[in-house]
Amino acid sequence: MTTTQRYTDYDTWAWLYNETMGPDYGKAQLTLLERVLLPELPTNAAILDLCCGTGQLMQPLLDAGYQVTGLDGSAAMLDYARQNAPQGHYLLEDARTFHLPSQFDAAFSTSASLNHIMALTDLVQVFRNVYQALQPGGLFIFDLNHPEQMQKWWCGKIVEGEITPGYAWRLTPEYQPEVSEGAFHVEIFQAQPLASWIARFTQPFKQTLYRLLSLRRLTRFRLRLLSRFEKVEPTWTRSHLTYRVKGHALPEVQTALQTVGFTHIVIQTIDGDPTLDANHSAHFICHKGSG
Ligand SMILES: C[S@@+](CC[C@H](N)C(=O)[O-])C[C@H]1O[C@@H](n2cnc3c(N)ncnc32)[C@H](O)[C@@H]1O
């Protein structure tokens, strides 16, 4: 174990994550769970959402009758999760150090949360903790961004971002293949009261432009504007968050799962294609042996 501190880095991003990524990512991941996980489970199964974040994925599962527990290291993310899925159970714990009795029929971890586990030894410990928390035969599903994919796409350019009347944000990922480590930078701009009459005069035009640029088909132009947003809105305050990630080699992850005792390990794309390439993240599906 390289560290025993709880992972709290998302506390500062939580309000924005809850409005943007949380709802967006939840939808895509739910489709996968509906296809792969739910058909395998009894109707009132107990499910662990490991690194549940703001919990948008939990409410549809609770609505369907499952008992869902969300675990996360960030207290602020969990505060939003409690609002988004009030009937869920919650644990403010670190994935590397939690210990639960064998009570869950399934566990999942979505949106590449486990890429934040930087050391392979820690990842093994996470798998061990999940294994312990599952009932015999229990299913574990998680996704990871992998080195080939990160090398292709994480190249220091803005890849996502939004502009709203009150705030704007842009996300820039980068990757260093020599050490299989990367980071993504989240820069947040927040509007301030307009000081000059010129700013008050031009603001309605800018707001119309920002609304227009929120259209999906204008993403390229939105990102271009975001790349120089500090010049476009010089009075908006700017904050900068950085999230470190590890590009774990997929064969090493598979071995780590086997070491802990997981069996029937399948790696596929989110659409179920067993051929992984640089354009897709890796979705792992595996079982705890039925003892
Ligand atoms: C990208 S967000 C994903 C949230 C959610 N699963 C989703 O799909 O929207 C990553 C989450 O993992 C959590 N996380 C990362 N490392 C963690 C750790 N070691 N222990 C507990 N939570 C962790 C963060 O706090 C954050 O909420």
PDBQT file of the ligand as one rigid body, heavy atoms in Angstrom, charges set to zero:
ROOT
HETATM    1  C1  LIG A 301     -14.647  10.421 -13.052  1.00  0.00    +0.000 C 
HETATM    2  S1  LIG A 301     -15.500  10.387 -11.509  1.00  0.00    +0.000 S 
HETATM    3  C2  LIG A 301     -16.711   9.127 -11.861  1.00  0.00    +0.000 C 
HETATM    4  C3  LIG A 301     -17.936   9.217 -11.008  1.00  0.00    +0.000 C 
HETATM    5  C4  LIG A 301     -19.053   8.263 -11.389  1.00  0.00    +0.000 C 
HETATM    6  N1  LIG A 301     -18.640   6.884 -11.278  1.00  0.00    +0.000 N 
HETATM    7  C5  LIG A 301     -19.537   8.545 -12.797  1.00  0.00    +0.000 C 
HETATM    8  O1  LIG A 301     -19.552   7.620 -13.636  1.00  0.00    +0.000 OA
HETATM    9  O2  LIG A 301     -19.929   9.695 -13.084  1.00  0.00    +0.000 OA
HETATM   10  C6  LIG A 301     -14.333   9.560 -10.483  1.00  0.00    +0.000 C 
HETATM   11  C7  LIG A 301     -14.805   9.359  -9.043  1.00  0.00    +0.000 C 
HETATM   12  O3  LIG A 301     -13.929   8.426  -8.427  1.00  0.00    +0.000 OA
HETATM   13  C8  LIG A 301     -13.682   8.847  -7.106  1.00  0.00    +0.000 C 
HETATM   14  N2  LIG A 301     -12.407   8.235  -6.694  1.00  0.00    +0.000 N 
HETATM   15  C9  LIG A 301     -11.226   8.253  -7.351  1.00  0.00    +0.000 A 
HETATM   16  N3  LIG A 301     -10.301   7.567  -6.663  1.00  0.00    +0.000 NA
HETATM   17  C10 LIG A 301     -10.896   7.118  -5.544  1.00  0.00    +0.000 A 
HETATM   18  C11 LIG A 301     -10.468   6.339  -4.422  1.00  0.00    +0.000 A 
HETATM   19  N4  LIG A 301      -9.208   5.908  -4.312  1.00  0.00    +0.000 N 
HETATM   20  N5  LIG A 301     -11.367   6.036  -3.461  1.00  0.00    +0.000 NA
HETATM   21  C12 LIG A 301     -12.637   6.472  -3.541  1.00  0.00    +0.000 A 
HETATM   22  N6  LIG A 301     -13.100   7.234  -4.572  1.00  0.00    +0.000 NA
HETATM   23  C13 LIG A 301     -12.243   7.544  -5.558  1.00  0.00    +0.000 A 
HETATM   24  C14 LIG A 301     -13.654  10.356  -7.181  1.00  0.00    +0.000 C 
HETATM   25  O4  LIG A 301     -13.860  10.962  -5.925  1.00  0.00    +0.000 OA
HETATM   26  C15 LIG A 301     -14.775  10.618  -8.183  1.00  0.00    +0.000 C 
HETATM   27  O5  LIG A 301     -16.006  10.788  -7.534  1.00  0.00    +0.000 OA
ENDROOT
TORSDOF 0
